[in-house]
Amino acid sequence: MRRLWITMMTAAVVATAGSAALAQGPPPGGPPPRIAAALGLTDQQKAVWASAFSTMRATAQPLHAQAKAIRAEIDALFAQGNPDPALLGQKMIAMHAVREQLRQARATMQSTTASVLTDEQKVKLDAIKALRPHHGRHWGGPPPPSQ
């Protein structure tokens, strides 16, 4: 019981320190300094996080451009009036595929960053994430599906 209480208090302190940093999303080059400090990341862990963020950004950037182009095509179809349902459906399927690629890239980044954390650091990170407000996007993409 005492261990649970200590864990909860630690998580609350860490969450308070890191929630503002997580609300801004990942910065270029690795974890925000507040998160790194709150989790007590080592230099090796910071390097893995920086690599994961960099890979995510490199993967997501062209996908975001692709999604923007598809949205523009969909808007153009609607602007014509009475769009072809088959063509509109193809565009929606393409948009879904891009979103799935973004979700996969985000999941890969999250699993890579989590793989180098200790159990204690994972508890702290979960507490920080629990306090993070969700504004429709989660570290470079749409919010993850409910579990």
DRENPAPA-450719 format. One record per residue (C-alpha): residue number from 1; residue in one letter; x, y, z. Coordinates in pm, 1 decimal, decimal comma, always signed. Example, Ala and Ser with C-alpha at 12.3 -4.5 7.8 and 13.67 -1.06 7.14 Angstrom:
2
<timar 1 "A" <+1230,0 -450,0 +780,0>>
<timar 2 "S" <+1367,0 -106,0 +714,0>>
# end
This chain:
147
<timar 1 "M" <+0,0 +0,0 +0,0>>
<timar 2 "R" <+280,0 +239,7 +88,4>>
<timar 3 "R" <+460,9 +161,5 -238,3>>
<timar 4 "L" <+145,2 +239,9 -435,3>>
<timar 5 "W" <+108,7 +570,0 -252,2>>
<timar 6 "I" <+472,7 +663,0 -320,0>>
<timar 7 "T" <+434,2 +569,9 -687,0>>
<timar 8 "M" <+118,0 +777,5 -719,8>>
<timar 9 "M" <+277,5 +1079,4 -551,1>>
<timar 10 "T" <+586,6 +1050,8 -771,4>>
<timar 11 "A" <+368,5 +1026,5 -1080,0>>
<timar 12 "A" <+171,1 +1334,2 -973,4>>
<timar 13 "V" <+486,8 +1540,6 -920,7>>
<timar 14 "V" <+635,0 +1429,0 -1251,5>>
<timar 15 "A" <+308,4 +1483,4 -1435,3>>
<timar 16 "T" <+282,2 +1837,2 -1306,1>>
<timar 17 "A" <+635,4 +1913,8 -1420,6>>
<timar 18 "G" <+600,1 +1764,9 -1766,9>>
<timar 19 "S" <+241,9 +1817,1 -1880,8>>
<timar 20 "A" <+304,2 +2161,7 -2030,3>>
<timar 21 "A" <+600,5 +2033,1 -2227,9>>
<timar 22 "L" <+405,7 +1740,2 -2369,9>>
<timar 23 "A" <+114,8 +1966,1 -2466,9>>
<timar 24 "Q" <+346,0 +2135,1 -2716,5>>
<timar 25 "G" <+438,4 +1810,3 -2892,8>>
<timar 26 "P" <+786,0 +1679,9 -2965,1>>
<timar 27 "P" <+1048,7 +1941,5 -3051,6>>
<timar 28 "P" <+1307,8 +1888,9 -3320,3>>
<timar 29 "G" <+1604,1 +1688,7 -3200,1>>
<timar 30 "G" <+1463,0 +1479,8 -2919,9>>
<timar 31 "P" <+1266,4 +1493,5 -2598,1>>
<timar 32 "P" <+1185,0 +1829,4 -2442,7>>
<timar 33 "P" <+1431,9 +1919,5 -2167,9>>
<timar 34 "R" <+1153,9 +1913,3 -1905,4>>
<timar 35 "I" <+1047,5 +1562,1 -2002,8>>
<timar 36 "A" <+1406,5 +1442,4 -2016,2>>
<timar 37 "A" <+1465,5 +1588,6 -1669,1>>
<timar 38 "A" <+1134,8 +1459,3 -1528,6>>
<timar 39 "L" <+1206,9 +1109,3 -1653,8>>
<timar 40 "G" <+1577,1 +1124,7 -1569,5>>
<timar 41 "L" <+1680,0 +1021,3 -1920,1>>
<timar 42 "T" <+2041,8 +923,7 -1972,5>>
<timar 43 "D" <+2241,5 +1056,0 -2267,6>>
<timar 44 "Q" <+2195,3 +721,8 -2444,1>>
<timar 45 "Q" <+1817,3 +735,8 -2393,0>>
<timar 46 "K" <+1809,6 +1095,2 -2519,4>>
<timar 47 "A" <+1997,2 +985,7 -2833,2>>
<timar 48 "V" <+1743,4 +708,6 -2899,2>>
<timar 49 "W" <+1455,3 +952,5 -2846,3>>
<timar 50 "A" <+1616,8 +1208,0 -3079,6>>
<timar 51 "S" <+1660,7 +943,3 -3347,7>>
<timar 52 "A" <+1300,6 +824,7 -3307,9>>
<timar 53 "F" <+1165,2 +1181,0 -3330,6>>
<timar 54 "S" <+1381,3 +1251,4 -3634,3>>
<timar 55 "T" <+1262,2 +935,7 -3809,8>>
<timar 56 "M" <+900,5 +1017,7 -3725,6>>
<timar 57 "R" <+936,5 +1369,5 -3859,8>>
<timar 58 "A" <+1104,8 +1248,2 -4180,3>>
<timar 59 "T" <+828,3 +992,5 -4231,9>>
<timar 60 "A" <+539,9 +1221,5 -4141,7>>
<timar 61 "Q" <+639,3 +1528,5 -4341,5>>
<timar 62 "P" <+574,1 +1381,1 -4689,4>>
<timar 63 "L" <+262,6 +1204,9 -4559,3>>
<timar 64 "H" <+122,7 +1535,3 -4432,8>>
<timar 65 "A" <+191,4 +1690,5 -4773,7>>
<timar 66 "Q" <+18,9 +1396,4 -4941,0>>
<timar 67 "A" <-284,1 +1429,3 -4711,1>>
<timar 68 "K" <-303,6 +1802,0 -4784,3>>
<timar 69 "A" <-303,7 +1731,9 -5158,2>>
<timar 70 "I" <-576,8 +1469,2 -5121,9>>
<timar 71 "R" <-787,7 +1709,6 -4914,6>>
<timar 72 "A" <-747,4 +1971,8 -5187,1>>
<timar 73 "E" <-861,3 +1718,3 -5449,0>>
<timar 74 "I" <-1164,6 +1627,1 -5238,0>>
<timar 75 "D" <-1249,8 +1995,9 -5192,5>>
<timar 76 "A" <-1217,3 +2047,7 -5569,5>>
<timar 77 "L" <-1455,0 +1757,6 -5632,8>>
<timar 78 "F" <-1714,1 +1910,6 -5401,1>>
<timar 79 "A" <-1661,5 +2255,6 -5552,8>>
<timar 80 "Q" <-1765,4 +2116,3 -5892,5>>
<timar 81 "G" <-2103,9 +2031,3 -5745,7>>
<timar 82 "N" <-2238,1 +1673,4 -5761,6>>
<timar 83 "P" <-1902,4 +1486,6 -5734,8>>
<timar 84 "D" <-1856,0 +1139,4 -5879,9>>
<timar 85 "P" <-1914,2 +902,0 -5583,2>>
<timar 86 "A" <-1661,9 +647,7 -5710,1>>
<timar 87 "L" <-1386,9 +907,2 -5747,4>>
<timar 88 "L" <-1475,1 +1061,8 -5412,5>>
<timar 89 "G" <-1461,1 +715,7 -5254,4>>
<timar 90 "Q" <-1116,6 +653,7 -5403,7>>
<timar 91 "K" <-991,5 +981,1 -5256,1>>
<timar 92 "M" <-1134,1 +893,0 -4914,4>>
<timar 93 "I" <-967,9 +551,2 -4928,1>>
<timar 94 "A" <-638,3 +719,4 -5018,3>>
<timar 95 "M" <-679,0 +959,7 -4724,6>>
<timar 96 "H" <-746,5 +669,3 -4490,6>>
<timar 97 "A" <-430,4 +494,5 -4612,1>>
<timar 98 "V" <-222,4 +806,2 -4542,5>>
<timar 99 "R" <-371,0 +835,4 -4194,0>>
<timar 100 "E" <-289,2 +472,6 -4122,4>>
<timar 101 "Q" <+71,3 +531,0 -4230,1>>
<timar 102 "L" <+88,7 +828,2 -3993,1>>
<timar 103 "R" <-54,7 +618,1 -3708,4>>
<timar 104 "Q" <+202,0 +346,0 -3778,6>>
<timar 105 "A" <+488,1 +597,3 -3782,3>>
<timar 106 "R" <+369,9 +741,3 -3450,7>>
<timar 107 "A" <+331,8 +393,5 -3299,7>>
<timar 108 "T" <+682,8 +303,0 -3412,1>>
<timar 109 "M" <+821,6 +619,9 -3254,5>>
<timar 110 "Q" <+637,4 +555,0 -2930,1>>
<timar 111 "S" <+749,0 +193,0 -2907,6>>
<timar 112 "T" <+1108,9 +291,3 -2984,2>>
<timar 113 "T" <+1113,4 +560,1 -2717,3>>
<timar 114 "A" <+939,4 +335,8 -2463,2>>
<timar 115 "S" <+1176,8 +46,2 -2530,2>>
<timar 116 "V" <+1468,7 +230,8 -2370,6>>
<timar 117 "L" <+1281,8 +339,0 -2056,7>>
<timar 118 "T" <+1301,6 +167,6 -1721,8>>
<timar 119 "D" <+978,3 +53,9 -1557,4>>
<timar 120 "E" <+987,9 +356,5 -1326,5>>
<timar 121 "Q" <+1035,6 +592,8 -1621,8>>
<timar 122 "K" <+742,9 +429,3 -1802,6>>
<timar 123 "V" <+516,7 +492,1 -1501,8>>
<timar 124 "K" <+628,1 +854,6 -1492,8>>
<timar 125 "L" <+571,2 +897,8 -1867,8>>
<timar 126 "D" <+225,0 +742,2 -1844,2>>
<timar 127 "A" <+138,3 +986,7 -1565,3>>
<timar 128 "I" <+259,9 +1280,6 -1773,9>>
<timar 129 "K" <+60,9 +1163,9 -2076,0>>
<timar 130 "A" <-252,0 +1120,6 -1862,4>>
<timar 131 "L" <-244,4 +1489,7 -1775,9>>
<timar 132 "R" <-175,5 +1603,2 -2132,2>>
<timar 133 "P" <-475,7 +1767,0 -2295,6>>
<timar 134 "H" <-569,4 +1608,2 -2626,5>>
<timar 135 "H" <-643,1 +1861,4 -2896,8>>
<timar 136 "G" <-714,8 +1615,9 -3178,5>>
<timar 137 "R" <-347,8 +1542,3 -3240,6>>
<timar 138 "H" <-106,3 +1321,9 -3052,4>>
<timar 139 "W" <+266,7 +1359,5 -3117,8>>
<timar 140 "G" <+246,2 +1425,2 -3488,9>>
<timar 141 "G" <-83,5 +1268,1 -3586,1>>
<timar 142 "P" <-443,5 +1208,3 -3494,7>>
<timar 143 "P" <-523,7 +1077,0 -3148,6>>
<timar 144 "P" <-469,2 +706,0 -3095,9>>
<timar 145 "P" <-775,6 +481,6 -3100,5>>
<timar 146 "S" <-935,8 +406,0 -2765,9>>
<timar 147 "Q" <-813,9 +88,1 -2604,8>>
# end
